[in-house]
Amino acid sequence: MPFLLKTSLFFGLLCFFAINVSAQRKPQPFYKGRYKPVKISRQKAKVVCPVFQDSEYPYQGIGFKLGDPSAITYKFYATKNFALAVDVGRTASGLYSKYYASEFDSYTESDTLIGTQNVEYLNHKVKFDWQGEAKILYHINGDRWIKGIQGYLGAGWQWRRAQIRYEYILELNFNENEILSFERERFATGPVGVVGLEYSYFELPISAFIELEVFSDVFEDPGWIRPQGGVGLRYIF
């Protein structure tokens, strides 16, 4: 009996001690040691408008442009005033249909015809028409008029490569004709000037822009000048 009493007292004291220690310990989350708590500063937690902050440059932007050309566009915002833009895409070849048709005569040689033979343009098809350009831009803040808007102007260089298939009628004599075809590859390059507007006062990190360009060829058809332009969106990071 004394042995049982001593044993009961010993286990009773042990249980009392364990309960007392457990009550003094602070509860720990079940995930401790497995996951790290995520800390978000107030500045990052709130929505920032406009997208561009003077103290956070440089920024980068990537997106798309629709127009002439329709392209993938990348922009590096080095400072609040200077940026570099690179666009790669396809031209709106339908806008150049009359021009490409007018170039048919430059690809035919009338002195190779015999007697009454004659060549007459029938139609053409653009197989591909790629364009790439790089521009340096100067930005002007327009917050005094519209929050988040910037105007910009700049200059750069453009490269264009196209392959065109021409069909034509070869008049052999009074009552005999043939429909023939040939392909020509064109490479044009030259300076490009640009003016535009960019708006970035959104809850999302994006900017919208509209721009007008003027391209002047110095290689394939020196002196040929062509207006271009488009609208687009970029994701800013």
C-alpha positions in Angstrom: 0.0 0.0 0.0 2.7 2.5 0.8 4.3 1.7 -2.6 1.1 2.4 -4.5 0.7 5.7 -2.6 4.2 6.8 -3.4 3.8 5.8 -7.1 0.5 7.7 -7.3 2.0 10.8 -5.7 5.0 10.7 -8.1 2.8 10.5 -11.3 0.5 13.1 -9.9 3.4 15.6 -9.4 4.8 14.7 -12.9 1.4 15.4 -14.6 1.0 18.7 -12.6 4.5 19.8 -13.7 3.9 18.9 -17.4 0.6 20.8 -17.4 2.1 23.9 -15.8 5.0 24.0 -18.3 2.7 23.6 -21.2 0.4 26.4 -20.1 3.4 28.8 -19.9 4.6 28.1 -23.5 3.3 30.4 -26.3 1.3 28.5 -28.9 3.2 28.0 -32.2 1.6 27.8 -35.6 1.5 24.4 -37.1 3.4 25.5 -40.2 6.5 26.8 -38.3 9.6 25.4 -39.9 7.8 24.6 -43.1 6.8 27.9 -44.5 8.2 31.4 -44.1 5.8 34.3 -43.5 5.5 36.7 -46.4 6.1 40.3 -45.5 4.6 42.9 -47.8 5.5 46.6 -47.3 2.7 49.1 -47.3 4.2 50.7 -50.4 4.0 47.4 -52.3 0.7 46.4 -50.9 -1.1 49.5 -52.1 -1.9 50.2 -55.8 0.6 52.6 -57.2 -0.5 55.2 -59.8 1.0 56.2 -62.1 3.1 53.1 -63.1 6.3 55.0 -63.4 8.0 56.4 -60.3 11.0 58.7 -60.6 13.0 56.9 -57.9 12.4 53.4 -59.5 14.1 53.8 -62.9 15.1 52.0 -65.0 12.0 50.1 -66.1 11.3 47.6 -69.0 8.2 47.0 -71.0 7.2 44.3 -73.4 4.0 44.0 -75.4 2.5 44.3 -78.9 1.7 47.0 -81.4 -1.1 46.9 -84.0 -0.9 48.9 -87.2 1.9 49.2 -89.7 3.7 47.2 -88.6 2.0 44.8 -86.3 4.8 43.8 -84.0 6.2 42.6 -80.8 7.6 45.6 -79.0 10.2 46.0 -76.3 11.1 49.3 -74.5 13.9 50.1 -72.0 13.1 53.1 -69.9 16.6 54.2 -68.9 15.4 57.4 -67.2 12.2 59.4 -67.0 13.3 61.3 -70.1 15.2 58.7 -72.3 14.2 55.3 -73.6 15.1 52.7 -76.2 12.4 50.9 -78.2 12.8 47.9 -80.4 9.9 46.5 -82.6 9.9 43.4 -84.8 6.9 42.3 -86.8 5.0 42.2 -90.1 4.1 45.3 -92.2 0.5 45.9 -93.3 1.4 44.7 -96.8 -2.1 45.6 -98.1 -1.2 49.3 -97.7 1.7 48.8 -100.1 -0.2 47.0 -102.8 -0.2 50.0 -105.3 3.5 50.6 -104.6 4.5 47.0 -105.2 2.4 46.9 -108.4 4.1 50.0 -109.6 7.5 48.4 -109.1 6.7 45.6 -111.6 8.1 47.5 -114.5 11.5 47.9 -112.8 11.8 44.1 -112.8 11.0 43.5 -116.5 13.3 44.2 -119.4 11.5 45.3 -122.5 14.6 45.0 -124.7 14.5 41.2 -124.3 11.2 41.0 -126.1 11.1 39.9 -129.7 9.0 41.6 -132.4 5.4 42.3 -131.3 5.8 40.6 -127.9 4.6 42.6 -124.9 4.5 42.2 -121.1 1.4 43.2 -119.1 1.2 43.1 -115.3 -1.6 40.8 -114.0 -1.3 40.7 -110.1 1.1 40.1 -107.3 1.2 38.3 -103.9 3.3 39.2 -100.9 4.8 36.0 -99.5 6.3 37.8 -96.5 7.1 41.3 -95.5 9.0 41.6 -92.2 10.2 44.8 -90.5 12.5 45.6 -87.6 13.5 48.9 -86.1 15.3 50.4 -83.1 14.6 53.9 -81.8 15.9 56.3 -79.2 13.1 58.3 -77.6 12.9 61.5 -75.5 9.9 61.7 -73.2 8.1 64.8 -72.1 5.9 64.6 -68.9 2.4 65.7 -69.5 0.9 65.5 -66.0 0.0 69.1 -66.0 -2.6 68.3 -68.6 -3.5 64.6 -68.0 -2.3 62.5 -65.1 0.0 59.6 -66.3 0.4 60.9 -69.9 3.8 61.4 -71.6 4.6 62.7 -75.1 7.7 61.5 -76.9 9.7 62.0 -80.0 12.7 60.2 -81.4 14.7 58.8 -84.3 16.1 55.4 -85.2 16.8 53.0 -88.1 14.5 50.5 -89.8 15.0 47.3 -91.8 12.5 45.8 -94.2 12.6 42.5 -96.1 9.9 41.3 -98.5 9.4 38.6 -101.0 6.8 39.2 -103.8 5.5 36.9 -106.5 4.4 38.7 -109.7 2.1 37.2 -112.3 2.0 38.7 -115.8 0.8 38.2 -119.3 3.3 37.6 -122.1 1.7 38.6 -125.4 3.6 36.5 -128.0 1.5 37.6 -131.0 -1.9 38.8 -131.9 -3.8 35.7 -130.7 -1.3 33.9 -128.4 -0.6 34.7 -124.8 1.0 33.1 -121.8 0.6 33.7 -118.1 4.0 33.6 -116.3 5.3 34.5 -112.9 8.5 35.4 -111.1 9.6 36.2 -107.6 11.6 39.1 -106.3 13.1 39.8 -102.9 13.3 43.4 -101.7 15.4 44.8 -98.9 14.8 48.4 -97.8 16.5 50.2 -95.0 16.8 53.8 -93.7 16.1 56.3 -91.0 12.8 56.6 -89.2 11.4 59.4 -87.1 8.6 59.0 -84.5 6.3 61.1 -82.4 3.8 59.6 -79.9 1.8 59.6 -76.7 2.0 57.1 -73.8 -0.5 56.7 -71.0 0.3 54.8 -67.8 -2.1 55.8 -65.1 -3.5 52.3 -64.5 -4.1 50.0 -61.5 -2.1 47.4 -63.5 1.6 47.7 -64.5 0.8 48.5 -68.2 1.2 51.4 -70.5 -0.8 52.2 -73.6 0.6 54.1 -76.5 -0.1 55.6 -80.0 2.6 56.7 -82.4 3.2 58.0 -85.9 6.4 57.3 -87.8 8.0 58.4 -91.1 10.4 56.0 -92.9 12.8 56.9 -95.7 14.4 54.2 -97.8 18.1 54.7 -98.7 18.8 51.4 -100.3 16.1 49.6 -102.4 14.3 52.7 -103.6 16.3 55.8 -102.4 14.1 58.7 -101.6 10.9 56.6 -101.1 9.1 58.0 -98.0 6.4 56.2 -96.2 4.2 57.2 -93.1 3.6 54.4 -90.6 2.1 54.1 -87.1 0.1 52.1 -84.7 -1.3 51.6 -81.2 -0.3 49.1 -78.5 0.1 48.0 -74.9 3.2 47.0 -72.9 3.6 45.2 -69.6 5.9 47.2 -67.4 8.4 45.6 -65.0 
